[in-house]
Amino acid sequence: MHCDIYRSSKKDEMYMYIARPDHATEQAPENPFEIVPENVLQAFGKATFVMHLELHAERKLARVNVLHVLDSLQTKGFFIQMPPEGLINPNAVAPEGLRGA
């Protein structure tokens, strides 16, 4: 399955994958987001093209399970990759060696 990946202007590290099943035989669609619900587009903000990617079951993705992405692309035509949560806790107590540095 071929897809195009776009970065969100509203949230760092949020990405949208758009299915391109006929990639080899057609040009890029005039409006690749026509299949995405309006409320999702509003929450996503301005989309900036990042890359084109060919996905298959054996391919590894950094933050999401490729099988979930493939399933969503086949059923909905798009997939939203949310930013990772809990990597940095701004309220965490600094480790003992860093206090006062």
N, CA, C and O atoms as a printed pandas DataFrame, in Angstrom:
     atom_number atom_name residue_name chain_id  residue_number  x_coord  y_coord  z_coord
0              1         N          MET        A               1    0.852   -1.179    0.000
1              2        CA          MET        A               1    0.000    0.000    0.000
2              3         C          MET        A               1    0.888    1.228    0.000
3              4         O          MET        A               1    1.768    1.370    0.849
4              5         N          HIS        A               2    0.656    2.104   -0.946
5              6        CA          HIS        A               2    1.377    3.370   -1.015
6              7         C          HIS        A               2    0.585    4.426   -0.249
7              8         O          HIS        A               2   -0.645    4.395   -0.213
8              9         N          CYS        A               3    1.312    5.360    0.361
9             10        CA          CYS        A               3    0.643    6.458    1.059
10            11         C          CYS        A               3    1.529    7.695    1.032
11            12         O          CYS        A               3    2.744    7.613    0.855
12            13         N          ASP        A               4    0.887    8.839    1.211
13            14        CA          ASP        A               4    1.591   10.102    1.385
14            15         C          ASP        A               4    1.442   10.501    2.847
15            16         O          ASP        A               4    0.396   10.283    3.458
16            17         N          ILE        A               5    2.487   11.080    3.394
17            18        CA          ILE        A               5    2.483   11.459    4.808
18            19         C          ILE        A               5    2.596   12.981    4.913
19            20         O          ILE        A               5    3.420   13.612    4.251
20            21         N          TYR        A               6    1.740   13.547    5.769
21            22        CA          TYR        A               6    1.682   14.999    5.970
22            23         C          TYR        A               6    1.868   15.308    7.452
23            24         O          TYR        A               6    1.431   14.543    8.311
24            25         N          ARG        A               7    2.521   16.436    7.748
25            26        CA          ARG        A               7    2.747   16.903    9.116
26            27         C          ARG        A               7    1.700   17.958    9.467
27            28         O          ARG        A               7    1.329   18.777    8.627
28            29         N          SER        A               8    1.234   17.931   10.699
29            30        CA          SER        A               8    0.240   18.889   11.187
30            31         C          SER        A               8    0.888   20.213   11.572
31            32         O          SER        A               8    2.005   20.245   12.090
32            33         N          SER        A               9    0.175   21.300   11.313
33            34        CA          SER        A               9    0.654   22.619   11.751
34            35         C          SER        A               9    0.206   22.922   13.177
35            36         O          SER        A               9    0.714   23.853   13.802
36            37         N          LYS        A              10   -0.735   22.147   13.693
37            38        CA          LYS        A              10   -1.300   22.457   15.013
38            39         C          LYS        A              10   -0.647   21.699   16.155
39            40         O          LYS        A              10   -0.690   22.154   17.298
40            41         N          LYS        A              11   -0.047   20.557   15.871
41            42        CA          LYS        A              11    0.514   19.758   16.956
42            43         C          LYS        A              11    1.818   19.126   16.482
43            44         O          LYS        A              11    1.848   18.424   15.471
44            45         N          ASP        A              12    2.889   19.381   17.220
45            46        CA          ASP        A              12    4.177   18.778   16.881
46            47         C          ASP        A              12    4.064   17.262   16.890
47            48         O          ASP        A              12    3.406   16.681   17.753
48            49         N          GLU        A              13    4.705   16.639   15.933
49            50        CA          GLU        A              13    4.797   15.185   15.816
50            51         C          GLU        A              13    3.457   14.500   15.561
51            52         O          GLU        A              13    3.308   13.312   15.848
52            53         N          MET        A              14    2.486   15.229   15.028
53            54        CA          MET        A              14    1.228   14.618   14.574
54            55         C          MET        A              14    1.316   14.520   13.056
55            56         O          MET        A              14    1.656   15.485   12.373
56            57         N          TYR        A              15    0.999   13.324   12.542
57            58        CA          TYR        A              15    1.104   13.071   11.109
58            59         C          TYR        A              15   -0.162   12.414   10.584
59            60         O          TYR        A              15   -0.843   11.686   11.307
60            61         N          MET        A              16   -0.471   12.677    9.315
61            62        CA          MET        A              16   -1.596   12.041    8.650
62            63         C          MET        A              16   -1.071   11.258    7.451
63            64         O          MET        A              16   -0.352   11.793    6.607
64            65         N          TYR        A              17   -1.440    9.988    7.395
65            66        CA          TYR        A              17   -1.110    9.119    6.268
66            67         C          TYR        A              17   -2.351    9.063    5.377
67            68         O          TYR        A              17   -3.448    8.777    5.858
68            69         N          ILE        A              18   -2.184    9.333    4.093
69            70        CA          ILE        A              18   -3.285    9.285    3.133
70            71         C          ILE        A              18   -2.997    8.164    2.138
71            72         O          ILE        A              18   -1.932    8.134    1.521
72            73         N          ALA        A              19   -3.952    7.240    1.983
73            74        CA          ALA        A              19   -3.778    6.105    1.072
74            75         C          ALA        A              19   -3.628    6.569   -0.366
75            76         O          ALA        A              19   -4.307    7.498   -0.804
76            77         N          ARG        A              20   -2.736    5.915   -1.095
77            78        CA          ARG        A              20   -2.547    6.152   -2.529
78            79         C          ARG        A              20   -2.520    4.791   -3.231
79            80         O          ARG        A              20   -1.480    4.401   -3.762
80            81         N          PRO        A              21   -3.644    4.061   -3.244
81            82        CA          PRO        A              21   -3.655    2.696   -3.793
82            83         C          PRO        A              21   -3.298    2.626   -5.273
83            84         O          PRO        A              21   -2.779    1.605   -5.724
84            85         N          ASP        A              22   -3.559    3.672   -6.036
85            86        CA          ASP        A              22   -3.263    3.676   -7.469
86            87         C          ASP        A              22   -2.035    4.527   -7.783
87            88         O          ASP        A              22   -1.958    5.143   -8.846
88            89         N          HIS        A              23   -1.103    4.559   -6.883
89            90        CA          HIS        A              23    0.073    5.416   -6.997
90            91         C          HIS        A              23    0.813    5.231   -8.325
91            92         O          HIS        A              23    1.209    6.213   -8.954
92            93         N          ALA        A              24    0.997    4.004   -8.747
93            94        CA          ALA        A              24    1.801    3.737   -9.950
94            95         C          ALA        A              24    1.115    4.204  -11.232
95            96         O          ALA        A              24    1.789    4.495  -12.220
96            97         N          THR        A              25   -0.207    4.277  -11.228
97            98        CA          THR        A              25   -0.932    4.569  -12.464
98            99         C          THR        A              25   -1.570    5.951  -12.515
99           100         O          THR        A              25   -2.134    6.324  -13.544
100          101         N          GLU        A              26   -1.495    6.709  -11.447
101          102        CA          GLU        A              26   -2.156    8.020  -11.462
102          103         C          GLU        A              26   -1.284    9.103  -10.852
103          104         O          GLU        A              26   -0.344    8.822  -10.108
104          105         N          GLN        A              27   -1.610   10.333  -11.176
105          106        CA          GLN        A              27   -0.957   11.481  -10.563
106          107         C          GLN        A              27   -1.505   11.654   -9.146
107          108         O          GLN        A              27   -2.507   11.048   -8.765
108          109         N          ALA        A              28   -0.825   12.488   -8.395
109          110        CA          ALA        A              28   -1.330   12.806   -7.059
110          111         C          ALA        A              28   -2.710   13.430   -7.195
111          112         O          ALA        A              28   -2.928   14.243   -8.093
112          113         N          PRO        A              29   -3.650   13.067   -6.322
113          114        CA          PRO        A              29   -4.989   13.651   -6.406
114          115         C          PRO        A              29   -4.953   15.163   -6.182
115          116         O          PRO        A              29   -4.108   15.680   -5.452
116          117         N          GLU        A              30   -5.877   15.845   -6.818
117          118        CA          GLU        A              30   -5.950   17.295   -6.676
118          119         C          GLU        A              30   -6.193   17.684   -5.218
119          120         O          GLU        A              30   -5.569   18.614   -4.707
120          121         N          ASN        A              31   -7.104   16.969   -4.548
121          122        CA          ASN        A              31   -7.367   17.201   -3.133
122          123         C          ASN        A              31   -7.257   15.864   -2.398
123          124         O          ASN        A              31   -8.245   15.137   -2.295
124          125         N          PRO        A              32   -6.080   15.534   -1.891
125          126        CA          PRO        A              32   -5.906   14.240   -1.221
126          127         C          PRO        A              32   -6.699   14.113    0.080
127          128         O          PRO        A              32   -6.843   13.011    0.609
128          129         N          PHE        A              33   -7.216   15.232    0.602
129          130        CA          PHE        A              33   -7.909   15.230    1.887
130          131         C          PHE        A              33   -9.428   15.133    1.762
131          132         O          PHE        A              33  -10.134   15.254    2.763
132          133         N          GLU        A              34   -9.942   14.918    0.552
133          134        CA          GLU        A              34  -11.397   14.880    0.368
134          135         C          GLU        A              34  -12.058   13.726    1.127
135          136         O          GLU        A              34  -13.257   13.780    1.399
136          137         N          ILE        A              35  -11.298   12.688    1.470
137          138        CA          ILE        A              35  -11.858   11.549    2.208
138          139         C          ILE        A              35  -11.825   11.760    3.723
139          140         O          ILE        A              35  -12.441   11.001    4.471
140          141         N          VAL        A              36  -11.108   12.787    4.172
141          142        CA          VAL        A              36  -10.936   13.043    5.606
142          143         C          VAL        A              36  -12.082   13.913    6.104
143          144         O          VAL        A              36  -12.371   14.948    5.504
144          145         N          PRO        A              37  -12.747   13.508    7.205
145          146        CA          PRO        A              37  -13.840   14.322    7.756
146          147         C          PRO        A              37  -13.375   15.741    8.111
147          148         O          PRO        A              37  -12.239   15.947    8.539
148          149         N          GLU        A              38  -14.266   16.701    7.928
149          150        CA          GLU        A              38  -13.947   18.110    8.150
150          151         C          GLU        A              38  -13.450   18.379    9.571
151          152         O          GLU        A              38  -12.513   19.155    9.758
152          153         N          ASN        A              39  -14.064   17.747   10.572
153          154        CA          ASN        A              39  -13.633   17.987   11.958
154          155         C          ASN        A              39  -12.199   17.491   12.197
155          156         O          ASN        A              39  -11.466   18.077   12.993
156          157         N          VAL        A              40  -11.805   16.424   11.517
157          158        CA          VAL        A              40  -10.431   15.922   11.637
158          159         C          VAL        A              40   -9.470   16.914   10.974
159          160         O          VAL        A              40   -8.402   17.209   11.510
160          161         N          LEU        A              41   -9.857   17.419    9.815
161          162        CA          LEU        A              41   -9.011   18.400    9.121
162          163         C          LEU        A              41   -8.827   19.672    9.949
163          164         O          LEU        A              41   -7.734   20.237    9.984
164          165         N          GLN        A              42   -9.886   20.120   10.611
165          166        CA          GLN        A              42   -9.783   21.320   11.441
166          167         C          GLN        A              42   -8.846   21.089   12.620
167          168         O          GLN        A              42   -8.049   21.963   12.963
168          169         N          ALA        A              43   -8.938   19.925   13.235
169          170        CA          ALA        A              43   -8.064   19.610   14.364
170          171         C          ALA        A              43   -6.615   19.431   13.923
171          172         O          ALA        A              43   -5.690   19.710   14.686
172          173         N          PHE        A              44   -6.420   18.966   12.694
173          174        CA          PHE        A              44   -5.079   18.701   12.167
174          175         C          PHE        A              44   -4.374   19.989   11.751
175          176         O          PHE        A              44   -3.156   20.105   11.882
176          177         N          GLY        A              45   -5.135   20.946   11.256
177          178        CA          GLY        A              45   -4.542   22.206   10.798
178          179         C          GLY        A              45   -3.992   22.082    9.395
179          180         O          GLY        A              45   -4.370   21.184    8.644
180          181         N          LYS        A              46   -3.097   22.989    9.046
181          182        CA          LYS        A              46   -2.501   22.990    7.707
182          183         C          LYS        A              46   -1.589   21.778    7.580
183          184         O          LYS        A              46   -0.753   21.520    8.446
184          185         N          ALA        A              47   -1.764   21.039    6.489
185          186        CA          ALA        A              47   -0.967   19.841    6.252
186          187         C          ALA        A              47    0.210   20.170    5.339
187          188         O          ALA        A              47    0.044   20.786    4.286
188          189         N          THR        A              48    1.391   19.752    5.758
189          190        CA          THR        A              48    2.605   19.938    4.965
190          191         C          THR        A              48    3.114   18.570    4.539
191          192         O          THR        A              48    3.345   17.697    5.375
192          193         N          PHE        A              49    3.289   18.387    3.227
193          194        CA          PHE        A              49    3.765   17.105    2.719
194          195         C          PHE        A              49    5.147   16.793    3.289
195          196         O          PHE        A              49    6.032   17.648    3.312
196          197         N          VAL        A              50    5.317   15.540    3.752
197          198        CA          VAL        A              50    6.595   15.096    4.304
198          199         C          VAL        A              50    7.261   14.104    3.361
199          200         O          VAL        A              50    8.415   14.293    2.977
200          201         N          MET        A              51    6.541   13.045    2.982
201          202        CA          MET        A              51    7.123   12.020    2.128
202          203         C          MET        A              51    6.076   11.060    1.604
203          204         O          MET        A              51    4.942   11.013    2.081
204          205         N          HIS        A              52    6.494   10.294    0.606
205          206        CA          HIS        A              52    5.696    9.193    0.074
206          207         C          HIS        A              52    6.329    7.918    0.604
207          208         O          HIS        A              52    7.553    7.825    0.701
208          209         N          LEU        A              53    5.499    6.928    0.952
209          210        CA          LEU        A              53    6.013    5.710    1.553
210          211         C          LEU        A              53    5.222    4.513    1.064
211          212         O          LEU        A              53    4.008    4.595    0.882
212          213         N          GLU        A              54    5.906    3.408    0.851
213          214        CA          GLU        A              54    5.229    2.154    0.540
214          215         C          GLU        A              54    5.218    1.316    1.807
215          216         O          GLU        A              54    6.271    1.016    2.371
216          217         N          LEU        A              55    4.028    0.941    2.253
217          218        CA          LEU        A              55    3.876    0.150    3.476
218          219         C          LEU        A              55    3.541   -1.294    3.142
219          220         O          LEU        A              55    2.846   -1.578    2.166
220          221         N          HIS        A              56    4.046   -2.194    3.964
221          222        CA          HIS        A              56    3.698   -3.615    3.895
222          223         C          HIS        A              56    3.855   -4.185    5.298
223          224         O          HIS        A              56    4.459   -3.549    6.162
224          225         N          ALA        A              57    3.325   -5.360    5.527
225          226        CA          ALA        A              57    3.251   -5.935    6.867
226          227         C          ALA        A              57    4.614   -6.085    7.547
227          228         O          ALA        A              57    4.694   -6.036    8.774
228          229         N          GLU        A              58    5.673   -6.266    6.782
229          230        CA          GLU        A              58    7.000   -6.479    7.370
230          231         C          GLU        A              58    7.742   -5.178    7.659
231          232         O          GLU        A              58    8.786   -5.187    8.312
232          233         N          ARG        A              59    7.211   -4.078    7.181
233          234        CA          ARG        A              59    7.898   -2.794    7.371
234          235         C          ARG        A              59    7.747   -2.319    8.812
235          236         O          ARG        A              59    6.663   -2.417    9.388
236          237         N          LYS        A              60    8.809   -1.813    9.385
237          238        CA          LYS        A              60    8.778   -1.273   10.741
238          239         C          LYS        A              60    8.590    0.239   10.671
239          240         O          LYS        A              60    9.216    0.917    9.857
240          241         N          LEU        A              61    7.722    0.755   11.532
241          242        CA          LEU        A              61    7.540    2.195   11.683
242          243         C          LEU        A              61    7.985    2.567   13.088
243          244         O          LEU        A              61    7.876    1.758   14.009
244          245         N          ALA        A              62    8.479    3.772   13.257
245          246        CA          ALA        A              62    9.070    4.189   14.528
246          247         C          ALA        A              62    8.080    4.222   15.689
247          248         O          ALA        A              62    8.412    3.773   16.786
248          249         N          ARG        A              63    6.870    4.745   15.471
249          250        CA          ARG        A              63    5.977    4.982   16.608
250          251         C          ARG        A              63    4.631    4.291   16.542
251          252         O          ARG        A              63    3.877    4.320   17.515
252          253         N          VAL        A              64    4.315    3.676   15.428
253          254        CA          VAL        A              64    3.013    3.022   15.299
254          255         C          VAL        A              64    3.180    1.640   14.682
255          256         O          VAL        A              64    4.161    1.358   13.995
256          257         N          ASN        A              65    2.203    0.795   14.942
257          258        CA          ASN        A              65    2.186   -0.543   14.379
258          259         C          ASN        A              65    1.742   -0.447   12.928
259          260         O          ASN        A              65    0.662    0.070   12.641
260          261         N          VAL        A              66    2.560   -0.938   12.016
261          262        CA          VAL        A              66    2.257   -0.838   10.591
262          263         C          VAL        A              66    0.946   -1.536   10.239
263          264         O          VAL        A              66    0.267   -1.123    9.299
264          265         N          LEU        A              67    0.578   -2.582   10.972
265          266        CA          LEU        A              67   -0.677   -3.277   10.692
266          267         C          LEU        A              67   -1.880   -2.395   11.009
267          268         O          LEU        A              67   -2.889   -2.455   10.306
268          269         N          HIS        A              68   -1.787   -1.578   12.055
269          270        CA          HIS        A              68   -2.868   -0.629   12.367
270          271         C          HIS        A              68   -2.991    0.430   11.286
271          272         O          HIS        A              68   -4.093    0.814   10.895
272          273         N          VAL        A              69   -1.839    0.899   10.805
273          274        CA          VAL        A              69   -1.836    1.907    9.747
274          275         C          VAL        A              69   -2.454    1.326    8.479
275          276         O          VAL        A              69   -3.317    1.952    7.865
276          277         N          LEU        A              70   -2.016    0.132    8.085
277          278        CA          LEU        A              70   -2.546   -0.509    6.877
278          279         C          LEU        A              70   -4.050   -0.734    6.970
279          280         O          LEU        A              70   -4.780   -0.506    6.005
280          281         N          ASP        A              71   -4.510   -1.184    8.138
281          282        CA          ASP        A              71   -5.946   -1.417    8.319
282          283         C          ASP        A              71   -6.739   -0.123    8.165
283          284         O          ASP        A              71   -7.774   -0.099    7.500
284          285         N          SER        A              72   -6.253    0.945    8.777
285          286        CA          SER        A              72   -6.940    2.229    8.679
286          287         C          SER        A              72   -6.915    2.773    7.254
287          288         O          SER        A              72   -7.909    3.328    6.784
288          289         N          LEU        A              73   -5.796    2.619    6.571
289          290        CA          LEU        A              73   -5.707    3.082    5.188
290          291         C          LEU        A              73   -6.685    2.324    4.293
291          292         O          LEU        A              73   -7.287    2.904    3.390
292          293         N          GLN        A              74   -6.842    1.022    4.549
293          294        CA          GLN        A              74   -7.745    0.215    3.725
294          295         C          GLN        A              74   -9.211    0.474    4.045
295          296         O          GLN        A              74  -10.052    0.428    3.148
296          297         N          THR        A              75   -9.528    0.745    5.299
297          298        CA          THR        A              75  -10.936    0.933    5.678
298          299         C          THR        A              75  -11.402    2.382    5.583
299          300         O          THR        A              75  -12.524    2.642    5.147
300          301         N          LYS        A              76  -10.541    3.343    5.990
301          302        CA          LYS        A              76  -10.927    4.759    6.006
302          303         C          LYS        A              76  -10.266    5.576    4.908
303          304         O          LYS        A              76  -10.802    6.598    4.480
304          305         N          GLY        A              77   -9.098    5.123    4.448
305          306        CA          GLY        A              77   -8.349    5.878    3.458
306          307         C          GLY        A              77   -7.314    6.800    4.070
307          308         O          GLY        A              77   -6.541    7.431    3.349
308          309         N          PHE        A              78   -7.288    6.888    5.411
309          310        CA          PHE        A              78   -6.304    7.737    6.087
310          311         C          PHE        A              78   -6.010    7.188    7.471
311          312         O          PHE        A              78   -6.758    6.358    7.988
312          313         N          PHE        A              79   -4.918    7.652    8.071
313          314        CA          PHE        A              79   -4.530    7.275    9.425
314          315         C          PHE        A              79   -3.900    8.491   10.077
315          316         O          PHE        A              79   -3.095    9.181    9.452
316          317         N          ILE        A              80   -4.254    8.763   11.325
317          318        CA          ILE        A              80   -3.656    9.869   12.082
318          319         C          ILE        A              80   -2.684    9.280   13.098
319          320         O          ILE        A              80   -3.059    8.451   13.927
320          321         N          GLN        A              81   -1.436    9.720   13.021
321          322        CA          GLN        A              81   -0.435    9.318   14.012
322          323         C          GLN        A              81   -0.341   10.435   15.038
323          324         O          GLN        A              81    0.099   11.544   14.732
324          325         N          MET        A              82   -0.756   10.131   16.244
325          326        CA          MET        A              82   -0.740   11.120   17.318
326          327         C          MET        A              82    0.670   11.270   17.881
327          328         O          MET        A              82    1.467   10.334   17.802
328          329         N          PRO        A              83    0.987   12.426   18.444
329          330        CA          PRO        A              83    2.307   12.619   19.054
330          331         C          PRO        A              83    2.472   11.701   20.260
331          332         O          PRO        A              83    1.487   11.348   20.909
332          333         N          PRO        A              84    3.689   11.317   20.562
333          334        CA          PRO        A              84    3.911   10.471   21.742
334          335         C          PRO        A              84    3.568   11.244   23.011
335          336         O          PRO        A              84    3.786   12.453   23.094
336          337         N          GLU        A              85    3.041   10.548   23.974
337          338        CA          GLU        A              85    2.689   11.190   25.249
338          339         C          GLU        A              85    3.577   10.658   26.353
339          340         O          GLU        A              85    4.038    9.518   26.301
340          341         N          GLY        A              86    3.810   11.478   27.336
341          342        CA          GLY        A              86    4.517   11.027   28.532
342          343         C          GLY        A              86    6.022   10.932   28.381
343          344         O          GLY        A              86    6.688   10.428   29.286
344          345         N          LEU        A              87    6.589   11.399   27.267
345          346        CA          LEU        A              87    8.030   11.314   27.132
346          347         C          LEU        A              87    8.728   12.329   28.029
347          348         O          LEU        A              87    9.787   12.042   28.588
348          349         N          ILE        A              88    8.140   13.507   28.168
349          350        CA          ILE        A              88    8.721   14.545   29.017
350          351         C          ILE        A              88    7.642   15.045   29.959
351          352         O          ILE        A              88    6.578   15.480   29.519
352          353         N          ASN        A              89    7.907   14.985   31.214
353          354        CA          ASN        A              89    6.972   15.472   32.218
354          355         C          ASN        A              89    7.519   16.784   32.762
355          356         O          ASN        A              89    8.494   16.779   33.513
356          357         N          PRO        A              90    6.901   17.917   32.393
357          358        CA          PRO        A              90    7.430   19.209   32.839
358          359         C          PRO        A              90    7.346   19.401   34.349
359          360         O          PRO        A              90    8.008   20.286   34.892
360          361         N          ASN        A              91    6.546   18.591   35.036
361          362        CA          ASN        A              91    6.395   18.719   36.487
362          363         C          ASN        A              91    7.246   17.720   37.256
363          364         O          ASN        A              91    7.174   17.659   38.484
364          365         N          ALA        A              92    8.041   16.944   36.554
365          366        CA          ALA        A              92    8.872   15.933   37.225
366          367         C          ALA        A              92    9.940   16.608   38.056
367          368         O          ALA        A              92   10.433   17.681   37.710
368          369         N          VAL        A              93   10.291   15.960   39.162
369          370        CA          VAL        A              93   11.358   16.455   40.026
370          371         C          VAL        A              93   12.681   16.132   39.345
371          372         O          VAL        A              93   12.888   15.018   38.864
372          373         N          ALA        A              94   13.573   17.117   39.310
373          374        CA          ALA        A              94   14.867   16.907   38.670
374          375         C          ALA        A              94   15.664   15.870   39.460
375          376         O          ALA        A              94   15.551   15.811   40.685
376          377         N          PRO        A              95   16.474   15.046   38.773
377          378        CA          PRO        A              95   17.325   14.089   39.473
378          379         C          PRO        A              95   18.266   14.818   40.425
379          380         O          PRO        A              95   18.618   15.975   40.197
380          381         N          GLU        A              96   18.668   14.138   41.486
381          382        CA          GLU        A              96   19.468   14.739   42.555
382          383         C          GLU        A              96   20.700   15.462   42.020
383          384         O          GLU        A              96   21.005   16.557   42.491
384          385         N          GLY        A              97   21.401   14.906   41.075
385          386        CA          GLY        A              97   22.633   15.495   40.570
386          387         C          GLY        A              97   22.428   16.761   39.758
387          388         O          GLY        A              97   23.393   17.485   39.511
388          389         N          LEU        A              98   21.197   17.055   39.333
389          390        CA          LEU        A              98   20.969   18.215   38.478
390          391         C          LEU        A              98   20.359   19.393   39.232
391          392         O          LEU        A              98   20.259   20.482   38.667
392          393         N          ARG        A              99   19.957   19.218   40.457
393          394        CA          ARG        A              99   19.343   20.315   41.198
394          395         C          ARG        A              99   20.329   21.446   41.412
395          396         O          ARG        A              99   21.472   21.221   41.810
396          397         N          GLY        A             100   19.892   22.629   41.154
397          398        CA          GLY        A             100   20.738   23.803   41.377
398          399         C          GLY        A             100   21.755   24.040   40.267
399          400         O          GLY        A             100   22.580   24.949   40.361
400          401         N          ALA        A             101   21.698   23.226   39.218
401          402        CA          ALA        A             101   22.690   23.411   38.143
402          403         C          ALA        A             101   22.336   24.556   37.264
403          404         O          ALA        A             101   23.060   24.851   36.313
